[in-house]
Amino acid sequence: MKNSHKLVLHGITNICGREIIFTNDAFTKFTGYSEEEVTGKTLHF
């Protein structure tokens, strides 16, 4: 079976847009951002 990686970015909607509340390891490896850097930011970071 071929390895697969799925990027997960979960957010909630607030007055400023969708706020990031969770990322997974694939997201941090792919983007280079740590979970701490993006948690609480909107999707427009």
N, C-alpha and C positions, 0 to 999 in steps of 0.2 A: 504494500500500500504506500502510495506517495505521501510524503509529509505535506501538510497544509497548515497555513497560519491564517487566522482570521483576526482582523483588526476590530476591536470593540471600543466604542466611544459612547458612553451613555450620558444623557443629559436630562435636565428638567427645564421647563419653560418658565421664565420669570419676566419681569418688565423689560429687561435688556435683551431678551432673546433666550436661546437655549444655553443653559449653564452646564458645564461639564462636571459630573459628579463621580465618574469612574472611567478608568482606562485599563486595558490589559497589557501584558508583557509584549505582545505582538505590536501593539500601537506604539509603545515606547521604543522598541527596537527599530521599527520602520521610520518613525518621525524624528527620533533623537531627543524628544521632549520627555522629561520624567513626569510621573503622575502628579507629583507635587507642583510642578511648573504649570500644569494646565487645569488642575482641579480648581473650580470656582470661576474660571474664565468662560467667556462665551465662545461659540464656535467660530467667531471672527478674530481669534487671537492671531 
